[in-house]
């Protein structure tokens, strides 16, 4: 067995990733990620999304289409 193969086999054990010991920085990274996910959506971004939704809805009504949850939104000319 060569040195590279031995290193690969040491890192590729059968035990799942979750049961392995996590690096020291993993808990801090997870805490940072969770704090970002829990941040509220800024009002300006929420307003922008609402404008896009309103434009999509009015375009569909003008085109005589109804939007269902399983129907993909229409694509532009380049798609």
Number of C-alpha atoms within 10 A of each C-alpha: 5 6 7 8 9 11 10 10 10 8 8 11 10 7 8 8 10 7 7 9 8 10 7 8 8 11 11 10 11 11 11 11 11 11 10 10 10 8 8 8 9 8 9 9 10 11 11 11 12 12 12 11 12 12 12 15 15 13 14 15 12 10 9 9 11 11 14 8 6 6 8 8 11 11 7 6 5 4 5
